[in-house]
Amino acid sequence: MGRHAGGLPALPDGSVLAAARPVGGDRRGDPGRGPAGRGRGRGVRSEEGPVSGAALRVSELEVRYPGGGHAVRGLDLVVAPGETFALAGESGCGKTTLARAVLGLLPPGARCSGSIRVGGVEVVGASRRTLRSMRGIDVGYVPQDPVTAFDPLRRVGHHVAQAWRAHRRTPPPGAVAGLVAEMGIPEAASRLRERPHQWSGGMLQRAAIAAAVAHRPGLVVADEPTSALDADLAGSVLATLRAASRSLLLISHDLALIAEHADRVGVLYGGRLVEVGDAAEVLAAPRHPYTAALVSSVPKPGAGLPKPLPGRPPAPAEAVAGCAFVTRCALAKERCAAEPPPTRDGVACWVVGHG
Ligand SMILES: Nc1ncnc2c1ncn2[C@@H]1O[C@H](COP(=O)(O)OP(=O)(O)OP(=O)(O)O)[C@@H](O)[C@H]1O
């Protein structure tokens, strides 16, 4: 997603995911706890999510790109306060589109309908001014690749300080170094004077996390935040991200990381959620045929190469009358192609759970 913009982890529209609110407090009166190291429970989730007070509530979301393609088709999703909700699915299933829609950053010409409420504030149809004021305050963003997101000519401290300066504020004395130190960077005050090339990818991602959570947004969106990192670093950076975020929408291809770090997972296929549930349970015992295929596509030691799933997902321009997975599903029945399956117990399937 974002690249340089005046030295910031930046967004496609040139704005930054930072805004003016002092560290340690927010406008909803949350008392000023530091952003990192808060306790996190796994007990906040439910199958349907909370009725009110959700960190994120997406209802009947449709996103179409110019040319008529549907990248997201009738999607409902709730992220509860304190929850880490992961989105999984193969390339092109709509994960980044959903993330951009939540951030109010769909490209020009994209059409969005339905509802996206971030901390109760409607994003769909909101003015650019409202969206800019929400970024960093109500929703933070962690980019995929910190090396390309940081301007090589600026000091790392400049990037994190932009969380304030982008909104014409000055960081309180020591706030930037304190925040970065909380993300696990030793000697933060002196190291912040260095340029990005002097930091490792994992350290830069921690700086990006610091910028994203500087104002303690109720929701952080992270689109493949560890894909540019070594496997052993990915886990510890994700643990930092999770601890620093009040609620997290995590997009990842890495099912093992999701099973370890997410409370719930939503599996996307053809722009629709096909299965939602406890992350560890869904990935250990998938029920939707697509989730099962996704899980079995992960290579396992000593098991040889996994067989690729034949066929391909529907293109955005294709009409999908019934289940989007019907053309690749070994269990498909006539009805699957005709009508969209209802979601029961977190699974959208005409066959599984229907006898
Ligand atoms: N700007 C755009 N214009 C037209 N179509 C787009 C645009 N961006 C994405 N798409 C299409 O929308 C669909 C969903 O793309 P998206 O990037 O959201 O998927 P994804 O699951 O994030 O994939 P990946 O894991 O490869 O990033 C794809 O078919 C993609 O080609």
The ligand as a MOL file (V3000), in Angstrom:
LIG
                    3D

  0  0  0     0  0            999 V3000
M  V30 BEGIN CTAB
M  V30 COUNTS 31 33 0 0 0
M  V30 BEGIN ATOM
M  V30 1 N -7.0810 -0.7200 -8.6270 0
M  V30 2 C -7.6830 -1.8010 -9.0970 0
M  V30 3 N -8.3900 -1.7690 -10.2440 0
M  V30 4 C -9.0160 -2.8560 -10.7380 0
M  V30 5 N -8.9980 -4.0700 -10.1170 0
M  V30 6 C -8.3100 -4.1600 -8.9680 0
M  V30 7 C -7.6150 -3.0500 -8.3980 0
M  V30 8 N -7.0250 -3.4660 -7.2410 0
M  V30 9 C -7.3270 -4.7730 -7.1080 0
M  V30 10 N -8.0900 -5.1910 -8.1390 0
M  V30 11 C -8.6490 -6.5360 -8.3300 0
M  V30 12 O -9.5100 -6.8050 -7.2210 0
M  V30 13 C -9.3600 -8.1730 -6.8060 0
M  V30 14 C -8.9730 -8.1880 -5.3420 0
M  V30 15 O -7.6400 -7.6550 -5.2310 0
M  V30 16 P -6.9260 -7.4720 -3.8260 0
M  V30 17 O -5.6260 -6.7810 -4.0740 0
M  V30 18 O -7.8660 -6.8450 -2.8830 0
M  V30 19 O -6.6700 -8.9810 -3.3990 0
M  V30 20 P -5.7150 -9.5690 -2.2880 0
M  V30 21 O -6.4440 -10.7050 -1.6730 0
M  V30 22 O -5.2550 -8.4830 -1.3780 0
M  V30 23 O -4.4890 -10.0940 -3.1440 0
M  V30 24 P -2.9290 -10.1120 -2.7520 0
M  V30 25 O -2.8030 -11.0980 -1.6300 0
M  V30 26 O -2.2690 -10.5760 -4.0190 0
M  V30 27 O -2.5610 -8.7090 -2.3810 0
M  V30 28 C -8.3190 -8.7990 -7.7140 0
M  V30 29 O -8.9870 -9.4770 -8.7430 0
M  V30 30 C -7.5650 -7.6070 -8.2590 0
M  V30 31 O -7.0470 -7.8790 -9.5450 0
M  V30 END ATOM
M  V30 BEGIN BOND
M  V30 1 1 1 2
M  V30 2 1 2 3
M  V30 3 2 2 7
M  V30 4 2 3 4
M  V30 5 1 4 5
M  V30 6 2 5 6
M  V30 7 1 6 7
M  V30 8 1 6 10
M  V30 9 1 7 8
M  V30 10 2 8 9
M  V30 11 1 9 10
M  V30 12 1 10 11
M  V30 13 1 11 12
M  V30 14 1 11 30
M  V30 15 1 12 13
M  V30 16 1 13 14
M  V30 17 1 13 28
M  V30 18 1 14 15
M  V30 19 1 15 16
M  V30 20 2 16 17
M  V30 21 1 16 18
M  V30 22 1 16 19
M  V30 23 1 19 20
M  V30 24 2 20 21
M  V30 25 1 20 22
M  V30 26 1 20 23
M  V30 27 1 23 24
M  V30 28 2 24 25
M  V30 29 1 24 26
M  V30 30 1 24 27
M  V30 31 1 28 29
M  V30 32 1 28 30
M  V30 33 1 30 31
M  V30 END BOND
M  V30 END CTAB
M  END
